[in-house]
Amino acid sequence: MTSLKRHNRFGIWFLLLAFTLTQCEKGSYSSKEKIDYTGHLETIFDLDSNSYMAFGIGTQIWMAQNLRTSRLNNGVKINFVTENNQWKSLNQPGYCWYNNDSIKNERFGTLYNFYTVETGSICPTGWHVPTQTDWNILIKSLKGENVAGGKMKSYYSGFWSYPPDFSNPPTFSAIPGGYRSSESNRQFTSIDTTGYWWSSISNIDSGCYSIVLKAGSTVVHSSYLSKQDGLSIRCIKD
């Protein structure tokens, strides 16, 4: 009899434990904000068949390469502009390669004006150009704007002179692709030293919000630039 009671008590305890674990597991995934996606998750292709690795960083999923597509996700071709005056006066979606060099495009990605961002269709379906809030969540998950720049940088040789954070895996893998200025006396500048990425936020009075990483700093900087400037684009999952 005593043995039977012990057996019954063990069975009841086991059922209660199983029920508790089940509820905890369900609760831990009840909100998107609680899910940690960290790690390589998938590979995405644009309409030009360029491939991009996707990595989880905290509660977000980011592409680990700069965009290189020549088409919107609805198939519409984007204007490819090489001539300086045409770029400066363009008021519709446009893209270019740094110094009109296809090799630099392969290595650093394509530069797009903000009119391309405004279409809402530049990233592959299911992805979007990050909002200022998206950037802020990323920066916070990497311990704040004073150190996040180092953690965002690719630490593969040849991209940054100083200082990628070698303690972090290469999930965001930022590279210094420079930008194309809308000012005729500057044009292409800052490759190998600075990277610029669009946000989807536009302020008519101040310009368009962007994230900036510099070779000699771990700080994440921000800047307001003209819609005619050409910057890199990094996509985040919807």
C-alpha positions, 0 to 999 in steps of 0.5 A: 500500500505504502509503495502504491501511495508513493507511486501515485504521489510521483505520478502526480508530481510528474504531471504537475512538472510537465504542465508547468514546463509546457506553460513556461515554454508557451509563455516565453514565445508569447511576444515577438519582443521576447524571442532571441533570433541570434545566429544565421537563419536563412539566405535571401535572393533579390530579383537580380539573383544576388544572395544575402545572408540573414542573421538574428540580432536580438529580437530582429533579423537583418541582412548581413550585406548591403543591397545590390539590386537594380530592380524594385521587388515588383520588377520595375527597373531603377534608373542607373545613373553615372553622369554627375549632373544627372545624378544631382538633378534626379528626383526619382529612384536612382542607383549607382556604383561607387566611382561607377566601378562594378568591382566596388559594387560587388565588394561594397554594395550599391548606392541608392538615392532616397527616392528609391527608399520612398518607393517602399519596394526596394527590399525583397518581399517580406523585408524593408528599409529600417526605420529610425526605431529599427536602428535604435532597437539594434543599437540598444541590443548592442549595448548603446551608441557609444560601442555598437559601432564597433560591434556592427563592423565586419572584422574581415581584413581590409574593410576597417582600419580600426576598430571592429569589436572582435568579441562579437560574431560578424552578424551585421558585418558593416563595411565602409562603402562611402557615399555619393554626394549631390554636391557637384564638387564632391561626388564619390567620397569616404569609401574604406573609411565611412559607411552610410545607411539610409533610414526610411524616415524623411524630414522635409526641413532637415533632410533624410535620416541615416546611420553613419559608422566611421573607421576610427570610432566605435560610436554609431553616428547619425546624419541628415542628408539630401534625397539626392545623395547616394547611400547604402541600404541594409534590409530588415525583416518585416 
